[in-house]
Amino acid sequence: MIDDFEPFRERVIQQLEIILNHTDAPSPLIEAMRYGVLSGGKRIRPILVYLSCKALGADLSLADKPACAIELIHAYSLIHDDLPAMDNDDLRRGEPACHIKFGEATAILAGDALQTLAFEILANDHQLTAETRLSLITELAAATGASGMVAGQIIDLGAENRFIDAVGLENMHRRKTGDLISTCLIFGAILSAADTEVKDAMLQFGQALGLAFQIKDDILDVTGDERAIGKPVGSDVGNEKTTFVSVYGLDEATCKLDQLLGEATAALVPLGSNAAPLNELARFIITRDH
């Protein structure tokens, strides 16, 4: 992770620790929840919440609980993605997946608990107005539910062992990955009470960035270093999944990645120099090695 973003990464980890330390869950559920949330990760999504707030002039303290809510949702999705009924991955970030360490039933319940905890902390964030809390909850629910991330997941499951065309693949990943990333940017617009034009700009940036993030993951599944990625490379091929690399080829997928970076950067032109940190993070996402 870029050094300039490390303070935001440390900040959200501290906030997540506080939240989990005050969560009255029995053992081993709380241990599995902590494992799923705190065992590594780049924290790109909560960093995006902080950076979008900073770019739009919002008080960063307002972003603490919303950033945590995003990361709790992301952690829940990873726990469930790794399950035998889903992607059936034994490793996550180089360590045993949650269901390997704690058992499948506990991992399912840990994911369930993290999902509901995300909405609980938003609902109880009394430094925000009731209207702001409702807006955040509405955005997060739409992005992660049956029309958003979960829709992308069920499309993904149904696509195993069969080819998806480029349009279908992009639709799947806009929902599965892109909607939550876009929500990070929308959160910044909501917390800063930005106007419709700015909110639309943040949404366009988030949509381009979300798709770029997935394309980079697909490229790394072919070209990456297993030690850096923290899980076996070639897993998508092994699971007979359609990817941006299998549809476009490596060279064209890389060109599409560069195109999306240009779209993301162009979306933030109205923000002027305030957009620089967001653009820097976008460049990190498409050049990362893990």
N, C-alpha and C positions, 0 to 999 in steps of 0.2 A: 504493500500500500504506500502511496505517496506520503512523504513525511508531513506535508502541510495538512493532511487530513487525519493524522494520528490523534490529535486532541479530540476530534469529534468521535473517533472510534473508542477512545478511552472513556469519553463522557457517557456514551450510550451503554457501555459495559458496566460502568458504575451504577447507572440508573437501573439497568436490568437486575443487577445484584440486589439493589434496595427492594425492588418489586418482588423478586423471588424470595428474599429473606422475610418478607411480610405476608407471604402467601401461606395460608393455613391448610396445607395439603399433607396427607399422611405419607409415611415412607412405605414403599419405595417410589411412590408417584412423584414426590417433590425432587428426589434424586434424578429420576428420569427426565423431568422437566428441566432441571438445571443442566443436565448433561446435554440435552438437545439445544439449549439456548447458549450456553457459555463455553462449549468445547470448540473454540476457534471460529474462524469465519472472517471475511473481509469487512462486513458491516456496511456494504455499499448502500443498501436501502435506507437505513437510518441516517447515514452521512448525507444522502440526497435530501432528506427532510431538513437537516440542519443547513445545508448549503442553499437550498431554495429559500428558506427563511432569511438567511443572511443576505442573499441577493435582493430580496424584496423588502429588507429593512425591518423585519419582525424581531422582537425580543427572543433570543435563543432559548431562554428558560421556558417559553411557551411551547417549544418543540420537543421537550424532553419526553413527556408521556406519549405524544403522537409518534415520535421516532421509535420508542420502545414497542408500541402497539404494532407497528409495521414489522419490526424484527421478530416479535412473538409469532405473528402470522407466518412469516417466512420459516421460522424454526419448526412450527407445526407442520408446514407443507413438506419440509425435507424429511422429517420423521416418517410421515405417511408415505412419501414417495419411495423410501427405501424398503418398505414392507414387502414381504414375499408376494402378496397379491398385486403389488404395483410394479416397481422397477426391480425388486428383488436384489438389492445391493447390500453387501455385507460390510462395506466400508463407507465412511463419510469423513472427509478431511483427514484421511490416513488413520483413522481410529475406527473401532467397531461401531457399526450403525446402532442406533438406540435399541432396536428390537433384538439385536445380537447380544447386547450387554444386559438388557433388562427383561427380555422376553417379549413376545409379540403382543400379548394382551396389554401389558403395562405401557409399551410404546404407543399403542393405539390410544389409550386413555391419556397419556402424557400429551400427545398431539391435540386431542380434544380439549384438554384443560388449558393448553397454551392459546388455542383459538379463542375460547371464551374469555380468558384473562385479558386478551388484547382489547376486547370491547368493554370489559369491566373497568379497566384503567382509564379509558377514554370517557366513559360515562361519569366517572368519579373525579375527573380532573377539574376541580372547582376554581382553578385560576383562569379557566376559560368560561366564556358565557355559555348558557344553555344552547343558544342558537349555533355557536361555533362547534360545540360538542356534537350536536345533532348532525351538522354538516359533515364533520369528520367521520362519524359512525356510518352515515349514509354512503359516503364515498368508499369507505373500506369494505362495507358489506357488499356493495355492487361489484367491486373489483375482485373480491375473493370468493363469491358465491357461485350459484348455478349458471350465471351468465358470464362469469369472469374466469378466475383461476381454476375453479372446479370444472367448469365447462371445458377448459383447455386440457385438464387431466383426463377427463373421460374420452375426449376426442383422441388423445394420445394413446390411451389403452386400446381403443378400438382400431387404431392404426397399426398395431403390431402385426407383423407378417404380411403387410400389404402396402402398396405404394400410395403415397399422397402426392397430389400435384402441388406446384409451387403456391397456388392461391390457398389451398387447404392447409398447407404447412404454415404459411404466414398467419392465417386465421387462428390456428391452434396455438401458436406461440405468442401472438398478441394477447391472447386470453391467459394462457398458462403462466407466462413470464412478464409480458409487457404491461398488463393491467395493474399489477402491484407496483411495478416501478413507476408507472405514470402517476399512481396515487401518491407516491412520495413527493412528487413535484406539485400536485394539486394540494396536498396538505400545506405546503409552503404558501401557496396562493390564498388558501382559506385563512391561515394563521396571520397573514399580513393584510387581510381584507382587501386583496388586490381586485382590480376591475376585470371585466369580462375579457378584454383584449389580452391582458397579462396572463390570466388563467388559461386562455386558449394557447398562448405561446408556451406555457409550461407543459400543457398537455401534449402539444406537438413534439416538444423536446423529449418528453417521457416516452412517447410512443416510438419515436425513432431509436432512442437509447435502449428501450426494452427489447426491440427486435435485434439490434446490434449485439446486445448481451448474449442472446441465444445463439446467434450465428457464431460468435466467438467461442462459445461453449462447444458447438458442433465442430469447429475447426480444431480446438484443443483435444477433442476426443480422437482426432486422427493424428495430430502432430505433436501433442503435448508430452511432457515428461511425467510419468506416473508418480514419481516422488513429489513433484511440485503440485500436481492436481490432487493427490491424496486418494485416488481410486484408480482402478485399472483403465488404461486407454483402450479404445475400441469396443467399449461396452455397448454403444449404440448399434454397431455392426453385429455384434454378438446377439443382441436382442431383436435384430432384423427391423430396426426402426428407420423410417425415412428421416433424413436430416438435410440441412441446407447444403452440406457437402455432397451428399448422394444425389440431390436434385440438380445442383448447379455445377458441381465439380469444385475442387479446392480453389482454383484461380478465380473463378467467377464469384464464388462465395466471398472471397477476400475483397474483390472489387465492390460487391454489394455492401460489405462492412464499411468500406471507405465512403461509399455513397451515403449511407445512413449517418455517419459522423458529420458529413456536410449538411445533411438535412437538420440534424440536431443543433448544430452551430447556427445555422440560418434562422432557426425558430427563435433563438434568444437575442437576435440583433436588437430588438426594441429595448432590451435591458442595458445595452451599452457595456461599459467596463465591469459592471456588477456581475455580468455573466461569466467572467473569466474563471472562477473556481469550478463552476458547473461544467464548462467546456474542458477544463483540465481533467476532471474526473471522467468525462466521456472519453477523452483520449486514453486515459489509463485503462478503461474497460476494454477498448478494442486492441490494446497492445499488451495486456497482461499475459502471464504465462501459467496462470492457474485460476 
